[in-house]
Amino acid sequence: MSQISKRQPTFQMANLPATTVCTECSAGHMHREYITYLTWLADELVTVPDFPAWVCDMCGRREYDGNALNKLALILSPNAGKPPVHQRKRAIKPGSRKTKGSSAINEG
């Protein structure tokens, strides 16, 4: 006997009602589902399986979970996985600050 395990979704849905009225057709209900999300990154098609969305049972409108979209944007950003670059601020030595109108050459 083989046991089939259901794969856990990559992204979790926000805690919102299980169904709402569709904003597109106003006749259907939006149900929470995990669907395949498609997007373009430069000239490459990216597919994300098990992406949380609300799908209308009448017109098919899809509204994607905002929290999951934000997480996906972080993952797909060009700087993902790179350590943050912090620029060091130089300490200003006392008395080395130039004042307005001062010049490097003292005219006597």
Phi, psi and omega per residue, in radians:
M1 nan 2.198 3.112
S2 -1.752 2.483 -3.123
Q3 -1.812 2.219 3.135
I4 -1.681 2.148 3.115
S5 -1.804 2.406 3.121
K6 -1.456 2.276 -3.116
R7 -1.245 2.422 3.114
Q8 -1.316 2.452 3.111
P9 -1.093 2.578 3.132
T10 -1.189 -0.735 -3.115
F11 -2.023 2.470 3.110
Q12 -1.671 2.576 3.125
M13 -1.425 2.660 3.036
A14 -1.214 2.733 3.141
N15 -1.367 1.550 3.098
L16 -2.205 2.911 3.140
P17 -0.988 2.625 -3.109
A18 -1.163 -0.562 3.096
T19 -2.413 2.574 3.041
T20 -2.467 2.881 3.103
V21 -1.303 2.438 -3.128
C22 -1.159 2.317 3.131
T23 -1.407 -0.263 -3.134
E24 -1.488 -0.990 -3.035
C25 -1.790 -0.299 -3.114
S26 1.042 0.100 3.121
A27 -1.870 -0.572 -3.087
G28 -1.633 3.076 3.099
H29 -2.067 2.429 3.093
M30 -1.481 2.156 3.124
H31 -1.982 2.481 3.102
R32 -1.273 2.275 3.114
E33 -2.531 2.846 3.011
Y34 -1.900 2.026 -3.067
I35 -2.191 3.049 3.070
T36 -1.503 2.180 3.134
Y37 -1.686 2.297 3.128
L38 -2.030 2.376 3.078
T39 -2.674 2.762 3.095
W40 -1.751 2.351 3.041
L41 -2.114 1.809 -2.976
A42 1.052 -2.022 -3.132
D43 -1.936 0.382 -3.140
E44 -2.058 2.396 3.092
L45 -1.457 2.226 3.133
V46 -1.957 2.268 3.077
T47 -2.024 2.374 3.131
V48 -2.147 1.915 3.120
P49 -1.307 2.749 3.062
D50 0.994 0.781 -3.137
F51 -1.629 2.319 -3.086
P52 -1.252 2.345 3.127
A53 -2.702 2.872 2.994
W54 -1.916 2.230 -3.072
V55 -2.131 2.293 3.128
C56 -1.324 2.343 -3.137
D57 -1.375 -0.154 3.121
M58 -1.809 -1.016 -3.031
C59 -1.724 -0.239 3.102
G60 1.503 0.080 3.129
R61 -0.964 2.462 3.119
R62 -2.073 2.305 3.020
E63 -2.168 2.129 -3.066
Y64 -1.538 2.602 -3.135
D65 -1.149 2.178 -3.087
G66 -1.082 -0.725 3.130
N67 -1.104 -0.735 3.132
A68 -1.162 -0.661 3.095
L69 -1.108 -0.707 3.099
N70 -1.107 -0.755 3.114
K71 -1.118 -0.711 3.116
L72 -1.122 -0.696 3.113
A73 -1.073 -0.678 3.091
L74 -1.134 -0.727 -3.129
I75 -1.148 -0.706 -3.070
L76 -1.503 -0.059 -3.119
S77 -1.165 2.615 -3.102
P78 -1.099 -0.375 -3.118
N79 -1.672 0.151 -3.121
A80 -1.072 2.292 3.099
G81 1.489 -0.151 3.130
K82 -1.621 2.508 3.099
P83 -1.195 2.558 -3.140
P84 -1.142 2.482 3.131
V85 -1.716 2.066 3.121
H86 -1.899 2.240 3.081
Q87 -1.522 2.338 3.132
R88 -1.397 2.424 3.079
K89 -1.582 2.307 3.122
R90 -1.360 2.412 3.086
A91 -1.348 2.348 3.116
I92 -1.592 2.173 3.141
K93 -1.280 2.468 3.125
P94 -1.045 2.348 3.096
G95 1.501 -0.113 -3.125
S96 -1.647 -0.056 -3.106
R97 -1.338 2.276 3.125
K98 -1.454 2.488 3.086
T99 -1.755 2.838 -3.130
K100 -1.062 2.282 3.091
G101 1.531 -0.110 3.114
S102 -1.399 2.659 3.112
S103 -2.240 2.858 -3.135
A104 -1.240 -0.476 -3.121
I105 -1.861 2.178 3.092
N106 -1.438 2.160 3.102
E107 -1.687 2.253 -3.001
G108 -1.863 nan nan
